Amino acid sequence: MSQTQLLPNRTARDIILRPIISEKSINLSTENKYTFAVDPRANKCEIRSAVEEIFKVKVLKINTLNVKGKPRRWSRRYHGHKSDWKKAVVTLKEGQKIEIAGVNYFEQ
């Protein structure tokens, strides 16, 4: 299956894998921008509809980037690397915010 082919039977939870909770993503939340790890095959339209369906918010803009896995070394002779993954930075309409399990992890 090619990477550009759409998978019609994916749900919103299959597209949005997890929120990224880091110092940078918390600082971006003051600008109404939230960061998520998403399925590498998902496009911006699928990400937009998944975020709007899960969190019941209005999405203005989405920026995506592919993050390359970092090299890792487990001992002197065993080398490898972490998996590649895709990140999405979602900008919401003014006045809206995302809460996960009733807690806003993105606020300081």
C-alpha positions as CSV (number, residue, x, y, z in Angstrom):
1,M,0.0,0.0,0.0
2,S,1.5,3.3,-1.0
3,Q,1.9,6.0,1.6
4,T,-0.4,8.5,-0.3
5,Q,-3.3,6.1,-0.4
6,L,-6.1,7.0,2.1
7,L,-7.3,4.4,4.5
8,P,-11.1,4.8,4.7
9,N,-11.7,2.7,7.8
10,R,-9.5,4.7,10.2
11,T,-11.1,6.4,13.1
12,A,-10.1,9.7,14.7
13,R,-8.3,7.8,17.5
14,D,-6.2,6.0,14.9
15,I,-5.0,9.3,13.5
16,I,-4.3,11.2,16.7
17,L,-1.9,9.0,18.7
18,R,-1.1,11.1,21.7
19,P,-0.5,14.7,22.8
20,I,3.0,15.9,23.1
21,I,3.5,17.4,26.6
22,S,6.8,19.3,26.6
23,E,8.1,22.7,27.7
24,K,7.9,24.0,24.1
25,S,4.3,22.6,23.5
26,I,3.1,24.2,26.8
27,N,4.6,27.6,25.7
28,L,2.8,27.2,22.4
29,S,-0.5,26.7,24.1
30,T,-0.5,30.3,25.1
31,E,-0.8,31.1,21.4
32,N,-3.7,28.5,21.0
33,K,-1.4,26.0,19.4
34,Y,-1.4,22.3,20.5
35,T,1.0,19.5,19.5
36,F,0.1,15.9,18.8
37,A,1.9,12.8,17.6
38,V,-0.1,11.5,14.6
39,D,-0.2,8.6,12.2
40,P,2.6,9.1,9.6
41,R,0.2,8.3,6.8
42,A,-2.4,11.0,7.9
43,N,-2.7,14.2,5.9
44,K,-3.8,17.6,7.1
45,C,-7.5,17.2,6.2
46,E,-7.7,13.9,8.2
47,I,-5.9,15.5,11.2
48,R,-8.2,18.5,11.1
49,S,-11.4,16.3,11.1
50,A,-9.9,14.0,13.8
51,V,-9.1,16.9,16.2
52,E,-12.5,18.5,15.6
53,E,-14.3,15.2,16.3
54,I,-12.4,14.2,19.4
55,F,-12.1,17.6,21.2
56,K,-15.1,19.4,19.7
57,V,-13.1,22.5,18.7
58,K,-12.7,24.6,15.5
59,V,-9.2,24.2,13.8
60,L,-7.8,27.2,12.0
61,K,-4.5,25.8,10.8
62,I,-2.3,22.7,10.9
63,N,1.5,22.4,10.5
64,T,3.0,18.9,10.2
65,L,6.5,17.7,10.2
66,N,8.2,14.3,10.0
67,V,10.6,13.7,12.9
68,K,13.5,11.5,12.2
69,G,14.4,8.9,14.9
70,K,17.5,9.5,16.9
71,P,20.4,7.1,16.9
72,R,20.7,5.0,20.1
73,R,23.4,2.8,21.5
74,W,22.6,0.1,24.1
75,S,26.1,-1.1,24.8
76,R,29.4,-1.0,23.2
77,R,28.5,-3.2,20.3
78,Y,24.7,-2.8,19.9
79,H,23.6,0.2,17.9
80,G,20.2,1.2,16.5
81,H,17.8,4.1,16.2
82,K,14.4,5.2,17.5
83,S,11.4,5.1,15.1
84,D,10.5,8.0,12.8
85,W,7.2,9.7,13.7
86,K,5.0,12.6,12.6
87,K,4.1,15.6,14.6
88,A,1.2,18.0,14.0
89,V,0.9,21.5,15.5
90,V,-2.8,22.5,15.5
91,T,-3.9,26.1,15.8
92,L,-7.4,26.6,17.3
93,K,-9.9,29.3,16.9
94,E,-9.5,32.2,19.4
95,G,-11.1,31.4,22.8
96,Q,-11.1,27.6,22.4
97,K,-8.8,25.2,24.3
98,I,-8.2,21.5,24.5
99,E,-8.5,19.6,27.8
100,I,-7.6,15.9,28.2
101,A,-9.6,13.9,30.8
102,G,-10.9,17.2,32.2
103,V,-7.4,18.5,32.9
104,N,-5.7,21.2,30.7
105,Y,-2.2,19.7,30.6
106,F,-1.1,22.4,28.2
107,E,-1.4,25.3,30.6
108,Q,1.3,26.3,33.0
